[in-house]
Amino acid sequence: MYDVIIIGAGASGAAIARELSRYQGRFCVLEKEADICCGTSKANSGIVHAGFDAKEGSLMAKLNVKGNKMMENLSKELDFSYKKNGSLVVCTNESEVEKLNELLERGKRNGVEGLQILDREELKALEPNISDEAVAALYAPTGGIVCPFGLTIAFAENAAQNGVEFCLDQEVKKIEGRIAGGYRICTQDTMYETKVIVNAAGVYADVFHNMVSEKKIHITARKGEYFLLDKTAGGHVSHTVFTLPGKLGKGVLVTPTVHGNLLVGPTAMDIEEKEGTNTTREGLDQVIERAEMNVKNIPLRQVITSFAG
C-alpha cells in the first residue's frame, strides 16, 4: 500500500510529488497520458503572476505572492527557464484609472512589492509599442514568465530521483471508498491501494471528487485560444502586457516567452467539453482585436502556430 497517490502529473501534481519526496514513505503519481504535462499545464500563458489581482485575504492571494517570491530560487535549483520581466496592466480610458488604483491598493494589501501607477509617458518609455490610446498602467516589477513544460518536468524529475513512482498510461476509472486503512484506485488494467489520495487532476478533479464524496461538485472548463509568434517578433514587448481584469479573468495579454517568442492570448470561453482544445476563427479574431487595444503593430504575419488550452 502506498502512503500517498497523486492523480495527475501536471504542474500541481508534479510539485506536490516533489514536496512529498522530502519525506519517508511510498509515493506514486498516476497519469492517464503517455507523459507528464499533457493536460492543462501544457497550454497556458506561462505567467508568474505578481499577486495584485487575487481577492484580498484569499488563499490564492497568499500563495500567489509566496510562490512568486519562491520562483527565482526554484528555477536556479531545478534548472528551468524563468525571467522576472515585470507586468503592466494597461487602461485606455481615463475613466478606468480608478480601477488601476483599486488593483494597486489590493496588491499592496496582498504584500506585492514595488507596485506603481505609470502615466502615459512613463509607460511609453517602458514599452514603445504600447497602444496610442493607453493613458496609464499598473506596473508590477515582480511579475515574471516561465516555461510551463520546463517547470513541470523539473518538479517531476526531482521527485522521481527522490523515489516517487510515476505510473503513466494509467487512467483512473474507479475509486473505491474506504477500504482497510485507505482507498483502492482502479485504472484500466491495475489496482492501487493507498492511505491518502491527492486529487491534482485539473479539469477532471470533479470526476474523482464525486467518486468518494457525498458533496458533489462540477468543474466547467474554460478554454483559452492563443497565437504564438516567431522569435523575430519576441522583442515587440519586453513586459507582460495585460488588459484590465474582467469577470472572466485577466483578459488577452501580449508577452514575451522565456524562449524568445511572442505569445498573444487567451480568450476565455466556458465549455462543457473538458477536452475541447480546438481553435476557432471567431476566437482567434477576438484575440487579435483585444490584443491590439493595448499593443500596436503586432507583427501577425510572424504567427507560427495557434493553440488552445
Order of alpha helices (4+ residues) and beta strands (2+ residues): beta-alpha-beta-beta-alpha-beta-beta-alpha-beta-alpha-beta-beta-alpha-beta-beta-beta-beta-alpha-beta-beta-beta-beta-beta-beta-alpha-beta
